[in-house]
Amino acid sequence: MNPATRTTQPFRSPAWPPGLPATLHTPRTSLFYNVEVAAQRYPDKTAIQYFGTAISYGELRDEIERMAGYLQQACGIQPGDRVVLFSQNCPQFIIAYYAILRAEGVVVPANPMWLEAELAHVVQDSGAVAAFAGSELYPRMAPLHGPALRHVILHDYAGMLRDDGGLPVPAWLREPPPAPQPAPSGAMPVAWDAASHAGHRPQPHQAGYDTLCMLAYTSGTTGNPKGCMHTHGTLMTAAAGSVIWRGATPESAVLAVAPMFHLLGMQNCMNSPLYLGATVVLMPRWERALAADLIERYRVSVWGAPPAMMVDFFSQPGIEARDLSSLAYVGGGGAAMPEAVANMLQERFGLPYVEAYGMTETAAFILSNPRNQPKRECLGIATFGVDARVVDPETLRELPHGETGEIVVHGGQVMQGYWHNEDANAAIFIELDGKRFLRTGDLGFMDEEGYFFMRDRLKRMINASGYKVWPAEVENMLYGHPAIHEACVIAARDERRGETVKAVVALRPGARGTAEAEPERIMAWCREHMAAYKVPRIIDVVDALPKSATGKILWRALQEREMQASNPRA
C-alpha cells in the first residue's frame, strides 16, 4: 500500500514475520501482576542472577511485598505519589521499582550520573515525596532530603550479594558504603535492610492497565527535562510485544547490562523478562570480560546492546576462545552497527544484529527489524498494532515511499503526554485520520517494503553511546562559566561513541590567554557542573560565532562544517 492511496488502516510490511499476528491482546493488568504470576508459576526458578547469587521468583515477590508495605505504612505513600529511584543496576533497583508499583506509587527513574542541580529539577518538577538511592549517590540527594523528599531509603550494591560464584566481582562493588550522614535538614536516611525487615505489609493491589505508573524524564530542545507519563498499559504493550517479536521464552536468560533507569534497559532487561518469567543475568556496569564470563556461565540467550558495546565486547583479547553458543538473539539500536562487526556476528554465530528504534516517549519498543529479514542500518518496520508514517514536517502531509520527512508513530505504547507541560504536548502530538500520532523529531523515509531509515534529526540532539544529549541544555550550563561569552554545542564524530559533544565557544573580553579559558580547564569545570556524558570532549575557542541577520547563532552551519571536516569526501 503506497501512502498516496492509504486508507485509515496502517501499512503492513510484506516482510512481516511469519506466524505473528498483526496485533496483540495486551494484558489488562499491572506490571506487578507479572511478578506475582511468575512467582505462582515458578516459585523456585531464578528471577535474578547476581554474580553467584540466585534470587528466585518467590523470593523476589516477597522482597517486593515487604518494601511496598514499608512505603505505604512507614512512608505514607498514597496512590499516585511519586518516588525517585536513583541507582545503578542491582537487585535492589528491581525490587524498589516493583515495590513502588505494588504500593500504587509512580516511579521516577533518575540517571545515576546526574549531579545535584539535575536531580533537583526532576524532584521539584515531579513533586516526588520519597526516594530510593544507592549509598554512594546520597550526597547528591541529601540537600533535597527534608525540604522535598520526606523519606530516603539507601542500599549498597553488595547488600544482596550472598555468593560471588567465583566470578570476578568488581572491587568498587565490594567497597563498604559510606556511613550515612544527616541531610542538611537534619533528616536521616533509612537503611534498606531496616526498611525491608520492618514487618510491614501492603494493602491489596488495585492498580490496573490505565493507572499512571512512571514519569521518565527526557530532555527537550529547550534544555528542560520533561516527564513522560507512562501507564502500566503503555509499558506492558511494549514489554509484551518485544518478547513475542524477538522469540524470547520463559527459559530465556537475558544479559542485563544496559542501565535500567533508561527505557532500553528497563524494558528489555527487566520488565520484558519478568513478564515472561525468564532469568535476568544482572551486571551493574559494563565490563567486557565479565560479560563474557556471565554469558558462558549462565548460558545467556538474549542480549540487547548498543553497537559501541558490541564493538568493545568482540574486540577483547581471547574472545574467539569463549563459548558464546547460547546466544540466540542479539540486537540494539541508537547508532548504526559497523559493517565488519555485523558481518562477524553473522558469519561466526549465524546471528544477525537486529536493529530497532524507540524513544522514552514510546516505552522503547515501537519499530524493529524482523529477526528473519533484518536490513542493515535500518530502524525496522512498524510492530504490533503500530501505525508509523513519514510526513512533511511543515504541512504534515503524508509522503510517498522513498521521500524523506518526519517519522510519526501511533500505538498503545505511546506515552499519555508530558507531565504538567501542555505546550510541549501541543507541539509533539498531531492528529491524522482521527488517531493521535507522536512526532519523533527524526527525519527518515520508508522503503517499498515498509522499512524505515533515518536520515537526519529535526531536533538538535546528540547521541553519545546511546545517551541523548540536548545541546541547548549543555549551552545553558556553559553560559555559567566565567570566561565564556557565547557557546554553541554540536555533534562530532567519534569512533567509539558514534557521536560526541563538541562546544564551540567565544570568550568574554579579557578572558583570552587566561588559565581559566584553556579548553582543559573548561572541560574540568564542565565535569563539576554536569553529568559526565554531557561534558564536551572537544572545545573549540573561536573569535566569534556565526550569526543570522536576526542575531541567532547558526548552529546548523557549524554542524555541517564539522561533518564535512570529519568526512571530507561526503
KEVEXZA-596788 format. One record per residue (C-alpha): residue in three letters; x, y, z. Coordinates in steps of 0.1 Angstrom, whole numbers, plus 5000, padded with zeros to 4 digits. Layout:
AlaXYZ
...
***
This chain:
Met500050005000
Asn501550334989
Pro500850625013
Ala499350814983
Thr496550554983
Arg496250495020
Thr493050425038
Thr492950465076
Gln494550125081
Pro498250125089
Phe500650005063
Arg501749645069
Ser505149545057
Pro505349245033
Ala508349145054
Trp506149085085
Pro507448785105
Pro505648465095
Gly503348335122
Leu502948655141
Pro499648845143
Ala499249205132
Thr498049305167
Leu498349165202
His495949135232
Thr497949315258
Pro497249205294
Arg494949455312
Thr496849415344
Ser499649595362
Leu503349535358
Phe503549405394
Tyr501049135385
Asn503548995361
Val505948915390
Glu503048775411
Val502048535382
Ala505748435377
Ala506148365414
Gln503048145414
Arg504147955383
Tyr507847935390
Pro508448005427
Asp511847835428
Lys513047955394
Thr515848215393
Ala514448555385
Ile517748745391
Gln521248605388
Tyr523648855405
Phe527148705401
Gly526748385421
Thr523648495440
Ala520348355426
Ile517148525437
Ser514148315430
Tyr510748445418
Gly509248355452
Glu512048555470
Leu511648845446
Arg507848875452
Asp508448855490
Glu511149125489
Ile508849355468
Glu505849295492
Arg507949385523
Met509349705507
Ala505949805494
Gly504549765529
Tyr507249995542
Leu506450255516
Gln502750255525
Gln502850205562
Ala506050385572
Cys506450645545
Gly502750715539
Ile502950665501
Gln499450715486
Pro498250615452
Gly499850845426
Asp502750965449
Arg505950995430
Val509050815443
Val512550875428
Leu514750575420
Phe518450685419
Ser520750385414
Gln522850175392
Asn521849825382
Cys521449595412
Pro518749365427
Gln517549655449
Phe516849855418
Ile514449595405
Ile512849535439
Ala512449915446
Tyr510949965411
Tyr508349695416
Ala507749795452
Ile506850145442
Leu504349995417
Arg502949755443
Ala502450045466
Glu500450225439
Gly503150485435
Val504750635404
Val508350555397
Val510650855388
Pro513850695374
Ala516950915379
Asn520250885360
Pro522950805385
Met525251035365
Trp523151335373
Leu524551595396
Glu522651785423
Ala521152055401
Glu519851805375
Leu518451585402
Ala516851885420
His514951985388
Val513451645384
Val512451615421
Gln510851955421
Asp509051915387
Ser507751565396
Gly506751665431
Ala508451345444
Val507951275482
Ala510350985487
Ala513350815471
Phe515550505469
Ala519250575463
Gly522550395461
Ser524650485491
Glu527350655471
Leu524750875454
Tyr523251015486
Pro525451315490
Arg523851455458
Met520451385471
Ala520951495507
Pro520151865501
Leu516751755488
His516051525518
Gly513751705541
Pro512752015521
Ala511251795493
Leu511851425499
Arg510351315532
His511950975531
Val515050835516
Ile515950465516
Leu519650375509
His521150055495
Asp524649935487
Tyr525449725457
Ala526949435477
Gly524049425501
Met522349135484
Leu525448955472
Arg525448635492
Asp527748435468
Asp530048565441
Gly530148225423
Gly533848255418
Leu533248535393
Pro535448855393
Val533249085413
Pro534449445406
Ala536349595435
Trp534149905436
Leu531049695442
Arg532649545473
Glu533749875488
Pro531849935521
Pro529350215517
Pro530050545534
Ala528350585568
Pro525150785562
Gln525251135574
Pro522351355583
Ala521051575555
Pro521451955559
Ser517851955571
Gly518751705598
Ala516851425582
Met518451085583
Pro518150815555
Val516950465563
Ala519050165555
Trp517549915530
Asp517649615554
Ala515949815582
Ala513049905558
Ser512849555544
His512749385577
Ala510349625594
Gly507549385591
His505049605572
Arg502649455546
Pro500949655518
Gln497249705512
Pro495549495484
His496849595449
Gln494449805429
Ala496449955400
Gly495549845365
Tyr496249905329
Asp495350275328
Thr497050365361
Leu499950615358
Cys503050425370
Met506150615358
Leu507450955349
Ala510550905328
Tyr512451235323
Thr513951315289
Ser515551645279
Gly513951865253
Thr515252115229
Thr514752395254
Gly517152205278
Asn514452155304
Pro513851785312
Lys510251675307
Gly508551385324
Cys507051125300
Met503850995316
His503650615312
Thr500850385325
His501150015333
Gly499449975299
Thr501950165278
Leu504849985294
Met503149655292
Thr502349705255
Ala506049755246
Ala507349485270
Ala504849215259
Gly505249295222
Ser509049295223
Val509448945238
Ile507048795212
Trp508648985183
Arg512148865194
Gly511148505201
Ala512048505238
Thr510648245262
Pro510448175300
Glu513647975296
Ser515548275282
Ala518448425301
Val518748795294
Leu522048985300
Ala521049305318
Val523849555315
Ala522049845298
Pro521250095326
Met517850025340
Phe517050395347
His516850425309
Leu513950275290
Leu516250055269
Gly517549865299
Met514249905319
Gln512149745293
Asn514449495277
Cys516449385307
Met513749405335
Asn510149445325
Ser510149215295
Pro511948915311
Leu509948945343
Tyr506748945322
Leu507848605308
Gly509248455340
Ala512648445324
Thr516048505341
Val517748845344
Val521548805345
Leu522549125361
Met525549345355
Pro525949675375
Arg528349835350
Trp529849745316
Glu532949525318
Arg533549325287
Ala535549035302
Leu532848995329
Ala530149005302
Ala531848705285
Asp532148525319
Leu528348575325
Ile527348465290
Glu529348145293
Arg528448065329
Tyr524648135327
Arg524048045291
Val522748395282
Ser520448365251
Val519248725247
Trp521449035247
Gly520449385238
Ala523249635235
Pro524249945215
Pro526849895187
Ala529650065208
Met529249795234
Met529249515208
Val532449655192
Asp534149675226
Phe533049325235
Phe534149155204
Ser537549335203
Gln538649205236
Pro541648965236
Gly540748595236
Ile537148645226
Glu537548375199
Ala538048115226
Arg534948195246
Asp531847975244
Leu529148215233
Ser527047945216
Ser524048015239
Leu523348345222
Ala520148325202
Tyr519248695198
Val521549005197
Gly520049345190
Gly520049705198
Gly519950055184
Gly520850415189
Ala523550415163
Ala524550225131
Met526349895137
Pro529749885119
Glu529649655089
Ala532649455100
Val531149365134
Ala527749285118
Asn529449055093
Met531448885121
Leu528248815141
Gln526548665111
Glu529448455099
Arg530648325133
Phe527448285152
Gly524748295125
Leu523348585144
Pro522148895126
Tyr522449215147
Val518749315148
Glu518449695150
Ala515349865165
Tyr514050215172
Gly512250365202
Met512150665224
Thr511450735261
Glu508150865248
Thr507350525232
Ala508450295261
Ala511350195239
Phe509849935215
Ile507850065185
Leu509849995153
Ser512049695149
Asn513649485122
Pro512149135118
Arg514648895131
Asn514248675100
Gln514748965075
Pro516749245091
Lys518249525070
Arg521549705078
Glu521550055093
Cys517750035094
Leu515250135121
Gly512949845112
Ile509249815104
Ala506149915124
Thr505549645151
Phe502249505166
Gly499349755162
Val501750045153
Asp500950295126
Ala504150465115
Arg504350725087
Val506550985071
Val505151335068
Asp506251665056
Pro507251845089
Glu505652175078
Thr502452065062
Leu502051725079
Arg501151575045
Glu502051205043
Leu504851145018
Pro505350864993
His507850574997
Gly511450694994
Glu510751065003
Thr512451205034
Gly510251365061
Glu509551345098
Ile508650995112
Val505451005133
Val504150705152
His500850585168
Gly500550285191
Gly499550155225
Gln503050215239
Val503050595232
Met503050795265
Gln499950985277
Gly501851315274
Tyr504451525292
Trp503851595329
His502351935335
Asn503552065301
Glu500652145278
Asp502852355255
Ala505152055249
Asn502251825244
Ala500752055218
Ala504052055199
Ile504651685199
Phe501151535192
Ile499251565160
Glu496051405147
Leu495951205114
Asp492851015103
Gly491351055137
Lys494350905155
Arg496851075178
Phe500451055165
Leu503651135182
Arg506151355163
Thr509551185168
Gly511651475155
Asp513651225134
Leu513851265096
Gly513750955075
Phe512050765048
Met510150435044
Asp511050205015
Glu508649994994
Glu508749715020
Gly507849925049
Tyr511349955064
Phe512250295080
Phe515650455076
Met516850765094
Arg518551045075
Asp518751335099
Arg517351495130
Leu514751765131
Lys515751845166
Arg519251925179
Met520151605197
Ile523551435201
Asn523651055206
Ala526750965225
Ser526950595231
Gly523150585234
Tyr522950875258
Lys520851165245
Val522551505249
Trp520551815241
Pro522852095230
Ala520652375245
Glu520952215280
Val524752205277
Glu524952555263
Asn522852685292
Met525352545316
Leu528352675296
Tyr527053025299
Gly527652995336
His531452965330
Pro533153295339
Ala535253305308
Ile532653215282
His530753485263
Glu528853265238
Ala528652895232
Cys527252655206
Val527252285211
Ile527252045182
Ala527951675175
Ala531351555164
Arg532151205151
Asp533750965175
Glu534850615166
Arg533950475200
Arg530850675210
Gly529450725175
Glu528951095183
Thr530451305210
Val529851655223
Lys531751945209
Ala531552305222
Val532452605200
Val532952905224
Ala533753275222
Leu535353425252
Arg534553725273
Pro536754035267
Gly539953995286
Ala539553625291
Arg541653515262
Gly545053395273
Thr543953335309
Ala544352995326
Glu540552955332
Ala539952995294
Glu542152705285
Pro540052415269
Glu541252165295
Arg540252395323
Ile536852455307
Met536352075304
Ala537352035341
Trp534752295350
Cys532152115330
Arg532851785348
Glu531951965381
His528752105368
Met527151845345
Ala526751465341
Ala529851305325
Tyr528151205293
Lys527151575286
Val530651715291
Pro532151845258
Arg535051615248
Ile536251885223
Ile536352265230
Asp537052495200
Val537752855211
Val536953105183
Asp536853485180
Ala533153495172
Leu530253255164
Pro528453285131
Lys525053455134
Ser522053525112
Ala520753865104
Thr518553855134
Gly521453765157
Lys520753395161
Ile523753165163
Leu523952955131
Trp524352615148
Arg523452425116
Ala526352595097
Leu528752495125
Gln527352135125
Glu527652105087
Arg531252235088
Glu532151985115
Met530651695095
Gln532551805063
Ala535751825082
Ser535351475097
Asn534251325063
Pro535751545035
Arg534651305008
Ala530951325019
***
